[in-house]
Amino acid sequence: SLWVLRSCHGTFLTADSVSKCFSCTKLPSFWQANGSNLSLACTSDTPPRRHHYLQCWKLQTHEYVQSMRSRFLNFSLGKATLFEALGWIHSFPAYPFHAWSCEDNNGSSMVSSPSLRTLSFLMAEAAREEGLPDWVQLVALFHELGETVKKLDPNDTGKMADSIYDWTISTRSRVVGCAIPNCATFSEFRHLNTDVLDARYSTDTGVYEANCGLDNVLLLWSGPEYMYHLLRHNQTALPLEALAMVRYYLLGDWHEHHEHTSITNEYDEDMLPWVSDFDRLRRKTRLECLDCVDLSDEQCAYLWDSHYSRMAAKYDCDRLFAW
């Protein structure tokens, strides 16, 4: 179970894993209870995050992924530019699982989450400051736009996201259709997934040919997975490395833990450094953006007009896309 330790002043006890020091903050921190030794350990985990992964393990089977691909990969939700979509994600929080909101003595919220749009622009700016290629900057700006499906499909995806499970959120992915690595995120929930009882998916290769390459396997259905297929469907001029970053940065089993060697190939190994570095950049930006001020419409428009619009035109990403 997870606990919150609140002081008489209304602040929350937390522990810094780097400095090993205790402090009190306005943001709640959670503590993992261990009944066997009666201890508490500060954790970055939250109840909403655990619930999300529990539902993910329960719902995301090989059959589920195939059904979602059949439904969404005809791209019939509507047409919009990527810049329009950036405006839509202004209403989505950058950190959907964080316990941001806490009330003061008057019942008013003291903390608010920056928007997903702000996080996207700041990540693009971080890539720009590091001198990374312009197409990396563009991918950093666009990679979270899969969440817009909640706007385009409010009666199904939107309602499900509000009540049961939001597949559009960017969380750790995994390959479906083969044996699940022990290092998979929240692996303690694997017993909820019916695929583990199916002999077809019990081996390292599962339903796939040996060393077929990650391009030929199914991943969990997610917002970034949708964006990868959207960028391909709309025939952008982005390089293959850019598409690989969008699809595989959440596949930590592969680029962090070096799993799935039985199905990857030399092309995947060529893509791995790009994917791994993109994930590093994203993690870095997410840490730095925790207490940042939300960017205004005017600030985002200025960044787009002065810099990113030219990149979008260069890589044929400045027109109406089918969603």
N, C-alpha and C positions, 0 to 999 in steps of 0.2 A: 504494500500500500504506500501511497505518497502522502506526506504531511507538509503543512505550512506552519512555520513558527513565527508568530507575530508578537511584537513588543507592546508594552502598555502605551507607547507613543504612536502606535499605528504603523510602524515600519516593520520590515521583514528580515529575519536573520538569514544570511547567506554565507558561503565559504568560497574563497577564491582558490581554485585548484592549482594555480601557479605560485602565488605568494604564501599559500597555506594559512591565510589570515581570515578571521571572522569579521563581518561588518553588517550593518543594517541599511537596507535600501528601501525605496518606495515601491520597487517591483517585487512581487512575491517570488521566492525561490522554493523549490520543492525538495523534500528530504525523503529518501528511500528507507523504509523501515525493514529491518531484518529481525524477525521474531526468534531466530535460532540463537542469536547472541545479544539480543536486546540493544541493537545499535541503530543509529541514524546516519545516513551518508547523503551529503548534498549532491543533487543530480540536476542535469539540464532537462530531464524528462518532465512532462506535464501530463495530467489526466487526459486532456483533449488529444495529445499526440498518441498516447497509448490506445485510446479508443479508435483513432483513425487507422493505426496499423492493425489492430484487431479485426476491424471490418475489412481491411485490405486483404489480410490472410484468408478471411472467411469467404470473400466474394470473388477474388481475382484468381479464377481457375483458367486452365487452357481453353475451356469452352466459353467462359465469360469473355476472355480477350478476343477470341474469334468473333463472337457476337457483336462486340463493340466496334471492331474493325469493319465488320459488314455494315453496321449502321452509320458510322461517321466518315468513313473513307470515300463516300460518294460526294462529299463536300457540297451538300445541298442546304446548309443552314442560312446562307445569305452571302452578300458581297460587302467587303469593307477593306480599306487600306490598313496597313500595319500601324500607321500613325493614329488612325481612328481607334484602333484596338488599344493602343497605349492610353488613350483617354478613358477607355472603359475600365481598365484595371486600377484606375485611381480610387475606385470604391472598394477595392480588395486590400486587406491588410498584408503587409510584407511578412509578418510572423503570425500565421493563423493559429499556432498552437501555444503561443505565449500567454501567460496570465497578465496582460497589460493593464487592464482596468481595475483600479482599486479606488475606493471612495474615501473622501475626507469626511470630517465631522458633519458637513452640510449635505452629504450625499452626492457630491459632485465628483466626477471622474478626474483624477489627478494626472493620469498618464494615458497617452494614446499611441497606437502603433503607427509608424510611417506607412505610407501606401506602397503597394507593389510597384506602382509606376515610379515612385521615388527610388526604390531599391534598384529598379532596372536602369534608370538613368545614372545612378551613382556607380553601378557596376560597369556600365559603358565608359563612364569618365575614369574609373580606376584602370580599365584596360588602356584607355588613351594615355593616361599619365605614365603607365609602364612602357609605352611605346610599342604595344602589340599591334599586329596588322589591323587595317581598317575593318576587315571582315570579322575579326574577333570582337571588335567594338560593337559592330552591328548585331552579332549574335548575342552578345551580352545584353543589348537593349531589347531584343525580341524574344528571348528564349522562354520567358514566362507567359507569353500571350495565349497559351492554351487555356488559361483560366477564363478567357472570354466566352468559352462555350456556355458558361452559366448565364451569360447575357443573351446569347443567340438561341439557346434552348432552355428557356426559363421554366417551362411546364414539366420538363423531365429532369434534365441534368441539374437545373437550378433548385428545384424542390428537393431532389435527392441529396444535394449538397447541404441543404439547410437541415435535413432531418436524419439522414442515415450515414452517407459516405460521400465525400467529395473527391472524385478521382482526378479532378483537374489540378489539384495541389501538387507541387513538386516535392515528392518524398522519395526515399531510396527505392530503387527498382530491382527487379530480378528477372531472370529468364524463366519462362513457363514452358512446360513440355519436356522437362528433364529433371534429374535429381536436384534438389535444392541444397546449396552449400550450407554447412553448419554456421557459417559466419553471417548468414542473411539477417538483416535487421529485424529485431523482435522475433527471433527464431522460436521463442517459447510458444508462439501462437500457431506454429506450423500444423499442429494436430487439427486445427479448425478447417484446413484446406483439404478438400476431398481428393485432390490430385495425388496426395501422398499415399493414398490407398490403391492407386491405379498402377499396375505393373508397367504399363507403357511409358510412364514418366519416372521410373525408378532408377534408371541408369544414368551415367554421366552424359551420354549423348541423347537418351530418350528417343523422341520421334525424329531426331535430326541425323543427317549424315555426319560422319566424323570430319572435323575441321572444315565444316561448310561455311564458316564465317558468321559473324554476328548479324550481318545484313539479312541473313536467311533464317533467323530465329524470331520468336515472338517474345516481347517484353511485356511487363505489366502495362495495362492501359492507363495512361496518365496524360497530363497536360503537355509536357515536353514530347512524349511519344506522338501525340496528335500534331504538335507543331512541326516535328520532323517530317511527317507525311504531308502536312500542308505546304511546307516549303518545297518539297519535291513535286507535289501535284501542280503547283503554280509555276514551276519551271523557272526558279530564280537562277541568277548567275553566281550564287555563292559557291565557293570551292567545296570539295568533298569533305575536307577537314572540318569545315563549319557545320555541315550536316551531322557529322559524327559527334561533334561536341554537343549539339542539341539533344541527340538521342541517347548518348551513353554516359553523360556526366553523372547521372543518378545511379549508374550500374557499378556501385562500389565493389561488389563481389568480384568484378573483373579488373577494374583499373587500380583498386586499392589492395585487394587480397589475392589477386592473380588466380582466381578460379576460372573454370570453364575452358581450360586448355585443350580439352578434347573436342571442342566445337569451334574455337577461334582459329584464325589463319594468319598468314604473314601480313595481309592488308590490315587486319585488326591491330597487329603489333605496330604497324606504321602510324596508325591513328592514336594509339594509346598515349603518347606524350602530350598531344594536343588536348585530348579529353581530360587527362589528369591535371594539366595546368589550368584548364578552364574551371574545373571543380575547385582547385586551390583558390583561384581568383574569386569565385562565388562565395566560398566560405569566408575568405578574408573580408569581402565587402559586407557580408551579412553581420559579421562581428562589429565592424566599424559603424554600421548604420543603426545599431540598436537604439541609440539615443539621439539620432539625427532629426532635424526639423524637416517636415514634409515640404517638398518642392511645390511651388505654386504653378498654376496653369501658365502664367507668363514666363516663369523660369524654364519650364519644360519646352514651351514653344520656342524660346530663344535658343536653347541647346539644339533643338531639332533644326531650326532654320539656319543657324550659323555653322552647323557641323554635320549632323547625322543625315539630313535630307540629301546631301550630295553623295554620301555613301550609299544610301538607299537607292538613289538613281543609278549609281555605278553598278550595283549588283541586281538591278531590275526588281527592287523591292519597294518601289514608290507608286505602284498602281493598285487598282482594285484586285483583291484576291478572293477566290472562292473559298468559303469556310464551311 
